[in-house]
Amino acid sequence: MKQPSTPHLSTRLIHHEYTPPQGFHAPQPAVHKASTVIFPNVAAMRAREWKDKSSYTYGLHGTPTTYQLEERLATLEGGLQCLLVPSGLAAISTVSLALLRQGDEVLIPDNAYGPNKALAEVELRHYGILHRIYDPLDPADLASKITDATRLVWLEAPGSVTLEFPDLVEQVRICRARGVATVLDNTWGAGLAFAPFDLLGHGAGAEGALGVDVSVHALTKYPSGGGDVLMGSITTRDEGLHLRIKLTHMRLGLGVGANDVEAVLRALPSMALRYHAHDAAARDLAQWMGLQPAVAQVLHPALPGSPGHAQWKALCGAANGGQGAAAGLFSVVIDACHSQAQVDAFCDGLRLFKLGYSWGGPMSLVVPYDLPSMRTGATAHLRPGTVVRFSVGLEAVDDLRADLAQAMHQAFGAA
């Protein structure tokens, strides 16, 4: 049948011949949205390789936009390779599924992010993978629990909710001596408080540098900074380890949306400024809270007396021009003489601190926790009472302090 000399309008709109000229540069990278990637010919289709970022094959395996964010995040954390996943928990799950097999064992700190423990207790157990909980403040306990079946040790610095800062250097040394891989949840440090792949400060790529094997990061927090993006990353220095995780990443079909990537790329240039602003405000408010009669204990790694302060100072104290660096988080233990109803009334009475999970965004948040339901080991380093965690946003510190004061007066009475 004779083809029309001029294709129909709908065809011409889809197969339009115009291509924008090269050479356009702007502060923000272009946003490339694609599932299908077009190849110029069959030879190119057969020749392209998706595993090493040398080319493009399918949107799920990467676009110029996702490659750029991965490369910038690898630089941020001092790694060589990075993978993007839909959330911080997806990063945790992907690493565990990639590195563990039936009969293997994984060790998790008692103060780890709760969903990481739940993953081990349910999904990993279904696959015949065992887990054990260790005391994050006692390196000897970690050493004693490593067995011939141990393949992976999860690390957190500091721990979730109660913010104990471990001896991360010694933990990594113990695992390296036993040939066990280490994975750090580095969301709190964010690549700014300390270098996860160079804990001794020898410099990037220095021979003999001591570091974790993998760093996972909830980009939902500080890299995004807006409280509106869910995303995670997995960063490594070892090419073989990266490929092993990347193949699992591919088989699980994990991908992220280009607009979410754009949001994180846009926020990255201001991340250090925001991080240190959150840090300064949190330290100010944490110190003030420590003076309040209803508060039995303040948990903030940068404050003397907080569990693991010496380890924080050794690892993070030189950052930020010698002021040290810490995320904008702190927790308090409300004295046991106050009832749960009073603690709840305190949280409900806050006007600027909103009740909500997550952290790292512009709005301050508060969450009361039932700590006994979250821990299996001893918590002798914590005073009796109820733990309340604060994520300090970017509001004026004076306004946040006034908010805390009015809610405390309402719930616990006059100071």
Secondary structure by P-SEA (a helix, b strand, c coil): ccccccccaaaaaaaccccccccccccccbbbbbcbbbbccaaaaacccccccccccccccccaaaaaaaaaaaaaacccbbbbcccaaaaaaaaaaacccccbbbbbcccccaaaaaaaacccccccbbbbbbccccaaaaaaaccccccbbbbbccccccccccaaaaaaaaaaaabbbbbbcccccccccccccccccccccccbbbbbcbbbbcccccccccccccccccccccaaaaaaaaaaaaaabbbbbaaaaaaaaaaccaaaaaaaaaaaaaaaaaaaaaaccccccccccccccccaaaaaaaccccccccccccccbbbbbccccccaaaaaaaaaacccccccccccccbbbbbbbcccccccccccccccbbbbbbbcccccaaaaaaaaaaaaaaccccc
